[in-house]
């Protein structure tokens, strides 16, 4: 791969900063260097300075930021929470894909650059998990497709779904101009961890995803920069 500093980073790859606190997150960003331009910060780092790190990376380092909060509450509370977060003009913010949540989030994000992404069904869940949670019967793919369609109808700028469902979501007429972001992405040979509906990075993009989210295969690697570069090479190929 050519020197990433000479060209814009490939923002199809979002690296998840699933580390305990902001200090470790910034250390990882420094190790990865300019090749990575897009980072995800989630609930695991929220009490460890995650929001401050998100703002610092956005404002001072020119990185794009995916704030993965997966908000869910009554509409008024979601709207207020999103309005507070949207003042930072971070790039992506997740909420659960229930239509009332999506509508409220869009109201809260009005006037900002923050795009609202709706979670369909978590990539760590399979049909048995959904049964345990009393979620309606049916194949996971069909439920994801239905939730995606309803989220788009409610105004979502995009959805979070496993790469295994990206192609069917991209086939929805409502998906035109909307984003599909896929966690549950693992390079060939990587451990699955708690993910159950997975695909390789290149496979996810080929299936219709706009962005792939990769965490542990990068930050747990002996050489995180080399691991990230291998994924970027795969996407470029």
Backbone as JSON, one array per atom type, in Angstrom:
{
  "sequence": "XXXXXXXXXXXXXXXXXXXXXXXXXXXXXXXXXXXXXXXXXXXXXXXXXXXXXXXXXXXXXXXXXXXXXXXXXXXXXXXXXXXXXXXXXXXXXXXXXXXXXXXXXXXXXXXXXXXXXXXXXXXXXXXXXXXXXXXXXXXXXXXXXXXXXXXXXXXXXXXXXXXXXXXXXXXXXXXXXXXXXXXXXXXXXXXXXXXXXXXXXXXXXXXXXXXXXXXXXXXXXXXXXXXXXXXXXXXXX",
  "N": [[0.84, -1.2, 0.0], [0.51, 2.25, -0.73], [2.02, 5.19, 0.75], [0.0, 6.34, 3.27], [-0.16, 8.94, 4.1], [0.07, 10.44, 1.89], [-2.29, 10.45, 0.55], [-5.89, 10.73, 0.9], [-7.37, 9.09, 3.75], [-8.91, 5.82, 3.59], [-12.07, 5.87, 4.24], [-13.95, 3.91, 4.37], [-13.28, 1.97, 6.14], [-13.89, 1.75, 9.5], [-12.42, 2.05, 12.56], [-12.94, 0.53, 15.62], [-12.67, 1.92, 18.73], [-12.51, 0.2, 21.11], [-11.5, 0.27, 23.81], [-10.48, 0.72, 27.28], [-10.4, 3.46, 28.19], [-9.97, 7.02, 27.49], [-7.26, 7.69, 27.29], [-5.96, 5.31, 26.53], [-7.3, 5.04, 24.13], [-6.38, 7.27, 22.62], [-3.71, 6.61, 22.47], [-3.85, 4.35, 20.83], [-4.85, 5.5, 18.47], [-2.65, 7.11, 17.8], [-0.76, 5.1, 17.3], [-1.86, 3.9, 15.04], [-1.76, 5.86, 13.12], [-1.86, 8.13, 10.22], [-3.24, 6.66, 8.31], [-5.72, 5.78, 9.09], [-8.82, 7.23, 9.23], [-11.3, 7.29, 10.42], [-13.15, 6.67, 13.29], [-14.76, 4.65, 15.77], [-16.48, 5.23, 18.76], [-17.76, 3.92, 21.67], [-20.23, 2.83, 24.13], [-18.67, 1.51, 26.04], [-16.48, 3.1, 26.57], [-17.55, 5.38, 27.53], [-17.71, 6.33, 30.22], [-15.07, 6.64, 30.59], [-13.99, 8.92, 29.54], [-14.78, 9.03, 26.91], [-16.5, 10.7, 25.33], [-15.2, 13.15, 25.42], [-12.84, 12.43, 24.14], [-13.84, 11.79, 21.61], [-14.65, 14.34, 20.71], [-12.19, 15.66, 20.75], [-10.7, 14.2, 18.84], [-12.19, 14.75, 16.57], [-12.25, 17.61, 16.38], [-9.59, 18.51, 16.74], [-7.89, 16.76, 15.45], [-8.95, 16.15, 13.04], [-10.37, 13.82, 12.47], [-12.98, 11.54, 11.46], [-15.94, 10.68, 13.25], [-17.75, 8.11, 14.76], [-20.21, 7.83, 16.92], [-21.24, 5.52, 19.04], [-23.86, 4.98, 20.62], [-26.31, 3.72, 20.8], [-28.96, 4.6, 21.54], [-31.98, 4.43, 23.43], [-35.18, 5.13, 24.47], [-38.02, 6.92, 25.8], [-39.58, 9.13, 23.42], [-39.19, 11.95, 23.93], [-37.0, 12.0, 25.65], [-34.98, 10.77, 24.13], [-34.82, 12.63, 22.03], [-33.88, 14.9, 23.43], [-31.41, 13.94, 24.37], [-30.05, 13.42, 21.97], [-30.0, 15.96, 20.87], [-28.24, 17.22, 22.62], [-25.88, 15.76, 22.12], [-25.53, 16.24, 19.41], [-24.53, 18.77, 19.18], [-21.83, 18.64, 18.97], [-21.33, 17.97, 16.4], [-20.57, 15.44, 15.46], [-19.99, 12.61, 13.29], [-21.55, 10.15, 12.87], [-24.28, 8.77, 14.72], [-25.69, 6.32, 16.77], [-28.93, 4.9, 17.27], [-31.53, 2.86, 18.65], [-33.53, 0.95, 16.34], [-36.32, 1.34, 16.47], [-39.25, 2.9, 15.28], [-40.33, 5.2, 16.68], [-38.16, 6.03, 18.17], [-36.24, 6.62, 16.22], [-37.49, 8.75, 14.85], [-37.58, 10.69, 16.89], [-34.84, 11.03, 17.36], [-34.0, 12.13, 14.94], [-35.28, 14.58, 15.08], [-33.88, 15.68, 17.23], [-31.34, 15.87, 16.1], [-31.58, 17.79, 14.18], [-30.43, 20.4, 12.1], [-27.78, 19.92, 12.54], [-24.68, 18.26, 11.59], [-24.73, 15.64, 12.17], [-25.42, 12.29, 11.46], [-28.05, 10.02, 11.71], [-28.04, 6.72, 12.62], [-29.72, 3.68, 12.52], [-30.06, 0.93, 14.64], [-30.56, -2.37, 13.69], [-30.77, -5.44, 14.26], [-28.66, -6.62, 16.74], [-25.35, -7.69, 15.91], [-24.29, -9.65, 17.46], [-26.26, -11.38, 18.1], [-28.35, -14.25, 17.57], [-30.97, -16.41, 16.24], [-31.75, -17.94, 18.45], [-31.08, -16.28, 20.59], [-32.87, -14.21, 20.13], [-35.27, -15.53, 20.54], [-35.06, -15.99, 23.29], [-35.37, -13.4, 24.16], [-37.97, -12.9, 23.61], [-38.6, -11.95, 21.09], [-40.38, -11.55, 18.02], [-41.31, -14.4, 16.0], [-39.52, -15.83, 13.18], [-37.15, -15.78, 10.42], [-33.91, -14.36, 11.06], [-32.87, -12.65, 9.09], [-35.17, -11.72, 7.77], [-36.42, -10.26, 9.79], [-34.51, -8.28, 10.27], [-34.57, -6.97, 7.8], [-37.19, -5.96, 7.79], [-37.09, -4.23, 10.02], [-35.16, -2.45, 9.12], [-36.46, -1.28, 6.9], [-38.59, 0.0, 8.21], [-37.17, 1.78, 9.81], [-35.93, 3.4, 7.88], [-38.25, 4.54, 6.79], [-38.98, 6.08, 8.93], [-37.12, 8.03, 8.86], [-34.38, 7.56, 9.18], [-30.9, 8.04, 8.56], [-29.34, 5.98, 7.88], [-28.54, 2.49, 8.47], [-27.55, 0.08, 10.95], [-26.33, -3.06, 10.48], [-25.73, -6.61, 10.2], [-23.12, -7.82, 8.01], [-24.12, -9.95, 6.6], [-26.72, -9.33, 6.05], [-26.59, -7.11, 4.5], [-26.84, -7.05, 1.68], [-29.58, -7.65, 1.14], [-30.81, -5.52, 2.4], [-29.77, -3.41, 0.9], [-31.15, -3.87, -1.37], [-33.66, -2.8, -0.9], [-35.96, -0.36, -2.0], [-36.11, 1.93, -0.46], [-33.58, 2.23, 0.52], [-31.95, 3.71, -1.09], [-29.54, 6.17, -1.32], [-29.1, 6.03, 1.37], [-27.18, 5.0, 4.26], [-25.37, 1.98, 4.91], [-23.97, 0.41, 7.53], [-21.65, -1.85, 8.75], [-20.98, -3.76, 11.49], [-19.52, -6.72, 13.01], [-17.59, -7.66, 11.35], [-14.87, -9.5, 10.21], [-11.53, -10.07, 9.49], [-10.16, -12.63, 7.31], [-9.49, -15.61, 9.02], [-9.45, -14.45, 11.54], [-10.4, -14.42, 15.03], [-13.78, -14.98, 16.05], [-14.89, -13.95, 18.38], [-17.48, -12.42, 20.22], [-19.17, -12.22, 18.12], [-21.65, -13.32, 15.77], [-22.88, -13.24, 13.26], [-21.16, -12.89, 10.65], [-18.66, -11.58, 8.31], [-16.05, -11.15, 5.87], [-14.09, -8.08, 5.52], [-13.9, -7.13, 2.77], [-15.89, -8.71, 1.65], [-18.17, -7.71, 2.93], [-18.32, -5.07, 1.94], [-18.66, -5.64, -0.75], [-21.16, -6.76, -0.6], [-22.79, -4.6, -0.25], [-22.39, -2.8, 1.82], [-21.53, 0.42, 3.11], [-19.65, 1.19, 4.98], [-17.34, -0.57, 7.05], [-16.96, -1.89, 10.31], [-14.35, -2.49, 12.43], [-12.85, -3.88, 15.25], [-11.53, -5.53, 17.6], [-9.8, -7.28, 15.99], [-7.97, -5.41, 15.12], [-7.06, -3.74, 17.36], [-6.23, -5.68, 19.19], [-4.2, -6.93, 17.93], [-0.73, -7.88, 17.57], [0.69, -5.97, 16.13], [-0.97, -3.31, 15.61], [-1.08, -1.32, 13.57], [-0.14, -2.65, 11.28], [-2.13, -4.59, 11.09], [-4.39, -3.04, 10.54], [-3.58, -1.92, 8.11], [-3.52, -4.21, 6.53], [-6.25, -4.77, 6.3], [-7.1, -2.47, 4.93], [-5.69, -2.85, 2.56], [-7.0, -5.14, 1.66], [-9.56, -4.08, 1.17], [-8.92, -2.24, -0.82], [-8.18, -3.96, -2.81]],
  "CA": [[0.0, 0.0, 0.0], [1.27, 3.48, -0.77], [2.03, 5.97, 1.97], [-1.34, 6.88, 3.49], [-0.1, 10.38, 4.33], [0.05, 11.13, 0.6], [-3.64, 10.42, 0.0], [-6.89, 10.69, 1.97], [-7.62, 7.73, 4.26], [-10.08, 5.1, 3.09], [-13.01, 5.92, 5.36], [-14.83, 2.74, 4.44], [-12.89, 1.27, 7.37], [-14.04, 2.45, 10.79], [-11.78, 1.28, 13.63], [-13.62, 0.68, 16.9], [-11.78, 2.14, 19.88], [-13.13, -0.51, 22.22], [-10.5, 0.2, 24.88], [-11.16, 1.16, 28.51], [-10.47, 4.89, 28.5], [-9.53, 7.91, 26.42], [-5.8, 7.67, 27.15], [-5.65, 4.15, 25.69], [-7.83, 5.32, 22.81], [-5.48, 8.16, 21.9], [-2.48, 5.85, 22.19], [-4.11, 3.51, 19.67], [-4.92, 6.39, 17.31], [-1.28, 7.48, 17.46], [-0.1, 3.93, 16.72], [-2.41, 3.61, 13.72], [-1.26, 6.89, 12.22], [-2.78, 8.85, 9.33], [-3.97, 5.77, 7.39], [-7.09, 5.6, 9.59], [-9.46, 8.53, 9.39], [-12.65, 7.16, 10.96], [-13.13, 5.89, 14.52], [-15.99, 4.44, 16.55], [-16.38, 5.29, 20.22], [-19.02, 3.39, 22.16], [-20.6, 2.92, 25.54], [-17.63, 0.98, 26.9], [-15.54, 4.15, 26.93], [-18.29, 6.6, 27.85], [-17.3, 6.83, 31.53], [-13.62, 6.79, 30.61], [-13.6, 10.08, 28.74], [-15.04, 8.77, 25.5], [-17.08, 11.85, 24.61], [-14.13, 14.15, 25.27], [-11.93, 11.94, 23.11], [-14.52, 11.95, 20.33], [-14.59, 15.74, 20.33], [-10.79, 16.0, 20.46], [-10.31, 13.61, 17.56], [-12.92, 15.46, 15.51], [-11.93, 19.03, 16.27], [-8.16, 18.81, 16.74], [-7.13, 15.83, 14.63], [-9.59, 16.0, 11.74], [-10.9, 12.47, 12.26], [-14.43, 11.35, 11.47], [-16.29, 9.98, 14.48], [-18.99, 7.35, 14.87], [-20.53, 7.7, 18.34], [-22.12, 4.35, 19.08], [-24.56, 5.03, 21.9], [-27.49, 2.85, 20.74], [-29.93, 5.22, 22.43], [-33.35, 3.9, 23.44], [-35.97, 5.66, 25.58], [-39.19, 7.6, 25.26], [-39.18, 10.07, 22.39], [-38.7, 13.23, 24.43], [-35.67, 11.8, 26.22], [-34.07, 10.54, 23.01], [-34.63, 13.91, 21.34], [-33.02, 15.76, 24.24], [-30.06, 13.37, 24.38], [-29.43, 13.61, 20.66], [-29.73, 17.39, 20.71], [-27.01, 17.51, 23.36], [-24.73, 15.16, 21.44], [-25.38, 16.77, 18.06], [-23.82, 20.04, 19.19], [-20.43, 18.39, 18.63], [-21.27, 17.7, 14.96], [-19.92, 14.17, 15.15], [-20.49, 12.16, 12.0], [-22.62, 9.16, 13.01], [-24.78, 8.46, 16.06], [-26.64, 5.21, 16.68], [-30.09, 4.72, 18.14], [-32.25, 1.64, 18.29], [-34.28, 1.2, 15.13], [-37.76, 1.51, 16.64], [-39.59, 4.14, 14.58], [-40.49, 6.39, 17.53], [-36.82, 6.45, 18.57], [-35.6, 7.24, 15.06], [-38.11, 10.07, 14.61], [-37.13, 11.61, 17.94], [-33.43, 11.3, 17.15], [-33.88, 13.05, 13.82], [-35.64, 15.91, 15.58], [-32.78, 16.17, 18.05], [-30.16, 16.14, 15.28], [-31.9, 18.8, 13.17], [-29.52, 21.53, 12.04], [-26.4, 19.49, 12.75], [-24.13, 17.37, 10.58], [-24.77, 14.27, 12.69], [-26.32, 11.39, 10.75], [-28.64, 9.05, 12.62], [-28.02, 5.34, 12.15], [-30.64, 2.85, 13.32], [-29.65, -0.46, 14.87], [-31.6, -3.34, 13.34], [-30.6, -6.48, 15.29], [-27.24, -6.67, 17.06], [-24.66, -8.77, 15.21], [-23.93, -10.69, 18.41], [-27.47, -12.17, 18.38], [-28.91, -15.15, 16.56], [-32.38, -16.69, 16.47], [-31.95, -18.42, 19.83], [-31.06, -15.11, 21.47], [-34.12, -13.48, 19.92], [-36.31, -16.29, 21.23], [-34.92, -15.72, 24.73], [-35.83, -12.03, 24.4], [-39.38, -12.86, 23.21], [-38.75, -11.25, 19.81], [-41.3, -12.3, 17.17], [-40.75, -15.49, 15.21], [-39.13, -15.57, 11.8], [-35.71, -15.72, 10.17], [-33.26, -13.11, 11.45], [-32.74, -11.77, 7.92], [-36.45, -11.07, 7.51], [-36.66, -9.27, 10.85], [-33.61, -7.17, 10.0], [-35.08, -6.25, 6.63], [-38.39, -5.22, 8.2], [-36.68, -3.13, 10.89], [-34.47, -1.47, 8.29], [-37.46, -0.55, 6.12], [-39.32, 0.89, 9.11], [-36.26, 2.85, 10.23], [-35.82, 4.33, 6.75], [-39.51, 5.27, 6.7], [-39.02, 7.04, 10.04], [-36.17, 9.1, 8.57], [-32.99, 7.22, 9.48], [-29.92, 8.29, 7.51], [-28.72, 4.7, 7.57], [-28.81, 1.42, 9.43], [-26.49, -0.83, 11.38], [-26.77, -4.44, 10.28], [-24.61, -7.5, 9.92], [-22.83, -7.89, 6.58], [-24.93, -10.99, 5.98], [-28.01, -8.75, 5.63], [-26.36, -5.87, 3.75], [-27.33, -7.14, 0.3], [-31.03, -7.56, 1.07], [-31.18, -4.15, 2.75], [-29.44, -2.57, -0.24], [-32.19, -4.1, -2.37], [-34.86, -2.03, -0.59], [-36.02, 0.94, -2.67], [-35.9, 3.0, 0.52], [-32.17, 2.31, 0.91], [-31.22, 4.59, -2.01], [-29.02, 7.36, -0.66], [-28.93, 5.79, 2.81], [-25.95, 4.3, 4.62], [-25.37, 0.68, 5.58], [-22.72, 0.28, 8.28], [-21.66, -3.23, 9.21], [-20.07, -4.41, 12.43], [-19.51, -8.15, 12.73], [-16.66, -7.87, 10.24], [-13.66, -10.15, 10.68], [-10.62, -10.52, 8.43], [-10.03, -14.09, 7.21], [-8.65, -16.21, 10.04], [-9.56, -13.79, 12.84], [-11.35, -15.0, 15.97], [-15.09, -14.35, 15.97], [-15.27, -13.3, 19.63], [-18.91, -12.55, 20.53], [-19.95, -11.98, 16.91], [-22.23, -14.55, 15.23], [-23.26, -13.08, 11.86], [-19.94, -12.19, 10.26], [-18.18, -11.65, 6.94], [-14.8, -10.42, 5.72], [-14.31, -6.67, 5.13], [-14.19, -6.99, 1.34], [-17.19, -9.33, 1.4], [-19.22, -6.81, 3.4], [-18.43, -3.97, 0.99], [-19.25, -6.19, -1.98], [-22.57, -7.04, -0.34], [-23.56, -3.37, -0.25], [-22.09, -1.92, 2.94], [-20.74, 1.63, 2.86], [-18.56, 1.2, 5.94], [-17.18, -1.75, 7.92], [-16.43, -1.55, 11.62], [-13.45, -3.55, 12.92], [-12.27, -3.5, 16.53], [-10.52, -6.42, 18.2], [-8.73, -7.74, 15.09], [-6.96, -4.36, 15.0], [-6.4, -3.3, 18.59], [-5.63, -6.8, 19.9], [-3.11, -7.47, 17.13], [0.61, -7.48, 18.03], [1.02, -4.74, 15.42], [-2.26, -2.78, 15.14], [-0.96, -0.6, 12.3], [-0.06, -3.64, 10.22], [-3.44, -5.23, 10.96], [-5.27, -2.09, 9.85], [-3.14, -1.81, 6.72], [-3.95, -5.42, 5.82], [-7.68, -4.59, 5.96], [-7.17, -1.46, 3.88], [-5.24, -3.5, 1.32], [-8.08, -6.01, 1.22], [-10.61, -3.23, 0.6], [-8.43, -1.66, -2.06], [-8.07, -5.01, -3.82]],
  "C": [[0.88, 1.25, 0.0], [1.15, 4.23, 0.54], [0.69, 6.67, 2.16], [-1.31, 8.39, 3.66], [-0.21, 11.15, 3.01], [-1.34, 11.17, -0.01], [-4.64, 10.35, 1.15], [-7.08, 9.26, 2.46], [-8.88, 7.14, 3.66], [-11.08, 4.97, 4.23], [-14.07, 4.83, 5.32], [-14.51, 1.9, 5.67], [-13.06, 2.18, 8.56], [-13.42, 1.55, 11.86], [-12.49, 1.59, 14.94], [-12.6, 0.82, 18.02], [-12.4, 1.52, 21.12], [-12.1, -0.8, 23.31], [-11.08, 0.92, 26.1], [-11.33, 2.65, 28.7], [-9.82, 5.7, 27.38], [-8.03, 7.9, 26.23], [-5.39, 6.5, 26.26], [-6.16, 4.37, 24.26], [-6.9, 6.21, 22.0], [-4.16, 7.48, 21.58], [-2.67, 4.97, 20.95], [-4.19, 4.35, 18.4], [-3.52, 6.78, 16.86], [-0.54, 6.32, 16.8], [-0.58, 3.66, 15.3], [-2.0, 4.65, 12.69], [-2.31, 7.43, 11.26], [-3.58, 7.95, 8.39], [-5.43, 5.6, 7.8], [-7.7, 6.97, 9.88], [-10.81, 8.5, 10.07], [-12.6, 6.22, 12.16], [-14.51, 5.79, 15.14], [-15.68, 4.48, 18.03], [-17.75, 4.92, 20.77], [-19.21, 3.53, 23.65], [-19.49, 2.46, 26.48], [-16.64, 2.03, 27.35], [-16.24, 5.41, 27.44], [-17.85, 7.18, 29.19], [-15.79, 6.99, 31.64], [-13.14, 7.92, 29.72], [-13.89, 9.94, 27.26], [-15.58, 9.96, 24.73], [-16.03, 12.94, 24.41], [-13.15, 13.72, 24.19], [-12.55, 12.1, 21.72], [-14.41, 13.39, 19.84], [-13.17, 16.16, 19.99], [-10.34, 15.46, 19.11], [-10.96, 14.34, 16.39], [-12.37, 16.86, 15.29], [-10.44, 19.3, 16.08], [-7.35, 17.93, 15.8], [-7.79, 15.55, 13.28], [-10.13, 14.62, 11.44], [-12.42, 12.52, 12.16], [-14.77, 10.44, 12.65], [-17.69, 9.37, 14.39], [-19.22, 7.13, 16.37], [-21.62, 6.64, 18.49], [-22.79, 4.24, 20.45], [-25.78, 4.11, 21.95], [-28.6, 3.35, 21.68], [-31.31, 4.57, 22.29], [-34.05, 4.44, 24.68], [-37.25, 6.23, 24.98], [-38.71, 8.72, 24.32], [-38.57, 11.35, 22.91], [-37.28, 13.12, 24.99], [-34.64, 11.57, 25.13], [-33.78, 11.85, 22.28], [-33.68, 14.82, 22.11], [-31.58, 15.25, 24.25], [-29.34, 13.62, 23.07], [-29.11, 15.09, 20.43], [-28.44, 17.77, 21.43], [-25.77, 16.97, 22.66], [-24.47, 15.8, 20.08], [-24.64, 18.1, 18.04], [-22.34, 19.87, 18.82], [-20.23, 18.09, 17.15], [-20.43, 16.47, 14.63], [-20.64, 13.54, 13.96], [-21.68, 11.22, 12.1], [-22.99, 9.0, 14.48], [-25.81, 7.36, 15.93], [-27.75, 5.33, 17.71], [-30.71, 3.38, 17.77], [-33.26, 1.98, 17.18], [-35.78, 1.3, 15.26], [-38.18, 2.86, 16.06], [-39.74, 5.36, 15.48], [-39.13, 6.92, 17.99], [-36.12, 7.17, 17.42], [-36.17, 8.63, 14.81], [-37.64, 11.09, 15.63], [-35.67, 12.0, 17.74], [-33.22, 12.29, 16.0], [-34.28, 14.47, 14.22], [-34.5, 16.5, 16.38], [-31.56, 16.56, 17.23], [-30.38, 17.25, 14.25], [-30.93, 19.98, 13.25], [-28.07, 21.18, 12.26], [-25.96, 18.62, 11.59], [-24.24, 15.9, 10.98], [-25.82, 13.43, 11.96], [-26.76, 10.29, 11.7], [-28.69, 7.68, 11.97], [-28.85, 4.47, 13.09], [-30.11, 1.42, 13.42], [-30.82, -1.38, 14.52], [-31.63, -4.44, 14.4], [-29.1, -6.65, 15.5], [-26.58, -7.88, 16.4], [-24.18, -9.86, 16.15], [-25.1, -11.62, 18.72], [-27.81, -13.09, 17.22], [-30.35, -15.48, 16.95], [-32.65, -17.17, 17.88], [-31.97, -17.25, 20.81], [-32.36, -14.32, 21.34], [-35.29, -14.2, 20.58], [-36.27, -16.02, 22.73], [-35.45, -14.34, 25.09], [-37.28, -11.81, 23.98], [-39.6, -12.0, 21.97], [-39.54, -12.13, 18.86], [-40.57, -13.36, 16.35], [-40.37, -15.02, 13.81], [-37.63, -15.55, 11.65], [-35.13, -14.36, 10.53], [-33.2, -12.15, 10.27], [-34.04, -11.03, 7.64], [-36.75, -9.99, 8.54], [-35.77, -8.04, 10.64], [-34.13, -6.32, 8.85], [-36.29, -5.4, 6.99], [-38.02, -4.03, 9.08], [-35.96, -2.05, 10.1], [-35.47, -0.63, 7.51], [-38.22, 0.43, 7.0], [-38.45, 2.06, 9.58], [-36.08, 3.88, 9.11], [-37.08, 5.18, 6.64], [-39.62, 6.33, 7.78], [-37.98, 8.14, 9.88], [-34.72, 8.79, 8.83], [-32.09, 7.51, 8.28], [-29.22, 7.01, 7.07], [-29.07, 3.69, 8.64], [-27.51, 0.71, 9.78], [-27.04, -2.24, 11.23], [-25.56, -5.3, 10.03], [-24.35, -7.52, 8.42], [-23.65, -8.96, 5.86], [-26.28, -10.46, 5.51], [-27.84, -7.52, 4.75], [-26.97, -5.92, 2.36], [-28.85, -6.99, 0.23], [-31.51, -6.16, 1.46], [-30.91, -3.22, 1.57], [-30.47, -2.74, -1.35], [-33.49, -3.37, -2.1], [-34.86, -0.72, -1.37], [-35.7, 2.1, -1.72], [-34.44, 3.2, 0.88], [-31.37, 3.26, 0.01], [-30.82, 5.87, -1.29], [-28.84, 7.21, 0.83], [-27.67, 4.95, 3.04], [-26.24, 2.92, 5.2], [-23.99, 0.52, 6.22], [-22.74, -1.09, 8.95], [-20.57, -3.51, 10.24], [-20.1, -5.92, 12.13], [-18.63, -8.47, 11.54], [-15.36, -8.43, 10.81], [-12.78, -10.52, 9.49], [-10.51, -12.04, 8.44], [-9.06, -14.59, 8.27], [-8.75, -15.59, 11.41], [-10.58, -14.51, 13.71], [-12.67, -14.24, 15.89], [-15.46, -13.57, 17.22], [-16.75, -13.51, 19.9], [-19.79, -12.3, 19.3], [-20.42, -13.31, 16.31], [-22.59, -14.44, 13.76], [-22.19, -12.22, 11.2], [-19.63, -12.37, 8.79], [-16.84, -10.92, 6.91], [-15.07, -8.98, 5.31], [-14.66, -6.51, 3.66], [-15.54, -7.59, 1.0], [-18.33, -8.42, 1.81], [-19.42, -5.64, 2.44], [-19.08, -4.46, -0.3], [-20.73, -6.46, -1.82], [-23.42, -5.79, -0.27], [-23.31, -2.43, 0.9], [-21.29, -0.71, 2.48], [-19.51, 1.7, 3.75], [-18.54, -0.12, 6.69], [-16.52, -1.3, 9.21], [-15.61, -2.74, 12.12], [-12.8, -3.06, 14.21], [-11.15, -4.43, 16.96], [-9.46, -6.92, 17.23], [-7.66, -6.68, 14.83], [-6.29, -4.11, 16.34], [-5.82, -4.43, 19.43], [-4.45, -7.4, 19.14], [-1.76, -7.05, 17.71], [1.08, -6.19, 17.39], [-0.28, -4.17, 14.85], [-2.16, -2.06, 13.8], [-0.9, -1.57, 11.14], [-1.4, -4.33, 10.0], [-4.4, -4.33, 10.21], [-4.87, -1.96, 8.38], [-3.55, -3.03, 5.91], [-5.42, -5.32, 5.41], [-7.84, -3.57, 4.85], [-6.72, -2.03, 2.54], [-6.32, -4.41, 0.75], [-9.2, -5.19, 0.57], [-10.18, -2.64, -0.73], [-8.36, -2.68, -3.18], [-9.38, -5.5, -4.33]]
}
